[in-house]
Amino acid sequence: MSQHTLFSEILKEIEGITVARRYRAETKLFAQGEAAQNVYVIENGLVKLTHLDGVGRQRIIALRFPGWIVGAALAIANRSSPVTAITLTECLLRPISVDLFRDALAKRTSLSTYLHQIHSLEVLDQLSRTIEVMALPARLRLRRWLWIFAQTLEPARTGSETRIKLPLKQYELAELIGVTPEHLSRLWKELYEEGLLSRRKEWLFIHNVRRLYIPNQPNRDWKGFDSDSILPSLDLD
């Protein structure tokens, strides 16, 4: 049994918890500067965390994937949020009131253990992001994120070709990899010319996902806590 499946079983044991609900893309879950009323378990879809800076510019800070609990740290610390959480795609989320979440956390060691795993993954994610910016050129950072999206966006595959719709706007993806939108346009052009990618209307075609994989680097498993590795499905050997 995968960790994510095990967590679903843990949730079923919590009295008063609601069923998962569908949320449209661009639904605000909680806002910067506010205390969260609920935490959200991501069953399916992507959630983005953004921050509005002092000059009024909103920046994308991170993405959250299936298996993550958005707002858990706010509930535990009883703090207002430094970010706004917004659904990036249509999502299947399980909302849990902050009071119910705190009560369940105090009573169930299984939930506490899972939450420690979540927060450990967040720390590792932050370290990986720092390493990427310091050690990887922008071109490889873009390839890394395309590889991640190819695993998490329920893509259509035909042979070695993968078709996806990118959920981020041009400037958001540029912020995520730490470049300007103009430089991102140059990176796209390079990948098109090399035959790695092509575009047809709103679709991005990745002609061979394996070529996006970066060996000897921490290519992160973004399937939450599933025990099955992404790598065997890519047939990298």
C-alpha positions in Angstrom: 0.0 0.0 0.0 1.4 3.4 -1.0 1.8 6.2 1.6 -0.9 8.3 -0.1 -3.4 5.4 -0.1 -2.5 4.8 3.6 -3.2 8.4 4.3 -6.6 8.2 2.7 -7.4 5.3 5.1 -6.3 7.5 8.0 -8.7 10.3 6.9 -11.6 7.9 6.8 -11.1 7.2 10.5 -11.4 10.8 11.5 -14.9 11.6 12.7 -16.6 14.6 11.1 -14.3 14.8 8.1 -16.0 15.8 4.8 -15.7 14.1 1.5 -13.4 15.4 -1.2 -14.8 18.2 -3.3 -14.1 19.5 -6.8 -12.7 23.1 -7.1 -12.4 25.1 -10.3 -9.1 26.4 -11.4 -8.2 29.8 -9.9 -10.2 29.2 -6.7 -8.7 31.0 -3.7 -8.3 28.7 -0.7 -6.9 31.2 1.7 -5.3 34.6 1.3 -2.0 36.2 2.3 -2.2 37.8 5.7 -5.3 35.8 6.8 -5.6 32.9 9.1 -6.6 29.7 7.3 -10.1 28.4 8.3 -9.4 25.0 6.6 -6.5 22.8 5.6 -6.8 21.1 2.3 -5.7 17.6 1.4 -4.9 17.5 -2.4 -6.4 14.4 -3.9 -5.9 15.5 -7.5 -4.7 18.6 -9.3 -2.2 21.3 -8.5 -2.3 24.3 -6.1 0.0 27.3 -6.4 1.3 29.5 -3.5 1.8 33.1 -4.4 3.1 36.2 -2.5 2.2 39.8 -3.0 5.4 42.0 -2.4 5.7 45.5 -1.2 5.4 47.1 -4.6 2.2 45.2 -5.5 3.8 42.4 -7.6 2.4 38.9 -7.1 5.0 36.2 -7.4 4.6 32.5 -7.6 6.5 30.8 -4.7 5.8 27.1 -5.0 3.5 24.4 -6.3 1.7 21.8 -4.3 0.9 18.3 -5.7 -1.4 15.4 -4.8 -0.6 14.1 -1.4 0.2 17.4 0.2 -1.8 19.1 2.9 -2.0 22.8 2.2 -2.3 25.0 5.3 -1.2 22.4 7.8 1.7 24.5 9.1 -0.6 27.5 9.6 -3.1 25.4 11.6 -0.4 24.0 13.8 1.5 27.3 14.4 -1.8 29.4 14.6 -0.3 32.0 12.3 -1.6 34.1 9.4 -0.5 33.0 6.0 2.5 34.6 4.2 1.1 33.3 0.9 -2.1 33.0 -1.0 -3.1 29.5 -2.0 -5.0 29.2 -5.3 -6.0 26.1 -7.3 -3.8 26.1 -10.4 -5.9 23.4 -12.2 -9.3 21.9 -11.5 -8.7 20.1 -8.1 -10.2 17.4 -6.0 -9.5 18.6 -2.4 -10.6 17.4 1.0 -11.2 20.4 3.2 -10.7 19.9 7.0 -11.6 22.6 9.5 -8.6 23.9 11.5 -10.2 22.8 14.8 -11.0 19.3 13.6 -7.5 19.0 12.1 -5.8 20.1 15.4 -8.0 17.7 17.4 -7.2 14.8 15.0 -3.5 15.6 15.1 -3.4 15.4 18.9 -5.3 12.1 19.0 -3.9 10.1 16.1 -0.2 9.3 15.9 -0.7 8.0 12.3 -1.7 11.5 11.1 1.1 13.1 13.0 3.6 10.7 11.4 2.3 11.5 7.9 2.5 15.2 8.6 6.1 14.9 9.7 6.7 13.3 6.3 5.0 16.1 4.5 7.0 18.8 6.3 10.2 16.9 5.8 9.4 16.8 2.1 8.8 20.6 2.2 12.3 21.2 3.7 13.9 18.9 1.1 11.9 20.7 -1.6 13.2 24.1 -0.5 16.8 22.8 -0.4 16.3 21.3 -3.9 15.0 24.6 -5.2 18.0 26.4 -3.8 20.4 23.9 -5.3 18.7 24.2 -8.7 19.1 28.0 -8.8 22.7 27.9 -7.6 24.0 24.9 -9.5 21.8 24.3 -12.6 21.6 26.6 -15.7 18.2 27.9 -16.5 17.8 25.6 -19.5 18.1 22.5 -17.3 15.8 24.0 -14.7 13.2 24.4 -17.4 13.7 20.8 -18.5 13.3 19.7 -14.9 9.9 21.4 -14.5 8.7 20.0 -17.9 9.7 16.6 -16.7 7.7 17.1 -13.5 4.6 18.3 -15.4 4.9 15.3 -17.7 4.4 13.1 -14.7 1.7 15.0 -12.8 -0.7 16.5 -15.3 -2.4 13.3 -16.5 -0.8 13.7 -19.9 -1.9 12.0 -23.1 0.8 9.6 -24.4 1.3 8.2 -27.9 4.4 6.0 -28.0 7.3 8.1 -26.8 5.4 11.4 -27.4 3.6 13.2 -24.5 1.0 15.9 -24.8 0.3 18.3 -22.0 -1.3 21.7 -21.3 1.0 23.8 -19.2 -1.0 25.2 -16.2 1.3 28.2 -15.7 1.4 31.5 -17.6 4.6 32.5 -19.3 5.6 34.9 -16.5 4.7 32.4 -13.8 6.9 29.6 -15.3 9.7 32.2 -15.7 9.4 33.1 -12.0 9.4 29.4 -11.0 12.7 28.7 -12.8 14.2 32.1 -11.9 14.5 33.9 -15.3 12.8 36.8 -17.1 9.9 36.0 -19.5 12.2 37.2 -22.3 14.9 34.7 -21.4 12.3 31.9 -21.1 11.2 32.7 -24.7 14.8 32.1 -25.8 14.9 28.8 -23.9 11.7 27.6 -25.6 13.2 28.4 -28.9 16.3 26.3 -28.1 14.2 23.3 -27.1 12.1 23.6 -30.2 15.1 23.8 -32.5 16.6 20.7 -30.8 13.5 18.7 -31.5 12.7 18.1 -27.8 9.4 20.0 -28.0 6.8 21.4 -30.4 3.6 23.4 -29.9 0.2 23.0 -31.6 -2.3 25.6 -30.3 -2.6 25.2 -26.5 -0.8 21.8 -26.5 2.8 21.2 -25.7 4.2 18.1 -27.3 7.2 16.5 -25.6 8.7 14.2 -28.2 10.6 12.0 -25.8 10.2 12.5 -22.0 13.3 10.5 -21.3 15.4 13.2 -22.9 14.2 15.7 -20.3 15.5 13.6 -17.4 18.7 15.0 -15.9 21.0 12.2 -14.7 23.0 12.6 -11.5 20.6 15.3 -10.2 17.8 15.1 -7.7 14.9 14.6 -10.1 12.1 14.8 -7.6 9.3 12.3 -7.3 6.2 14.5 -7.5 3.6 11.8 -7.0 3.1 12.7 -3.4 4.2 9.8 -1.3 3.4 7.0 -3.7 5.9 4.1 -3.1 6.0 3.4 -6.8 8.9 5.3 -8.4 8.3 7.5 -11.4 11.6 6.3 -13.0 10.6 2.7 -14.0 7.6 4.0 -15.9 10.0 6.1 -18.0 12.0 3.0 -19.0 15.3 4.8 -18.5 17.6 1.8 -18.6 
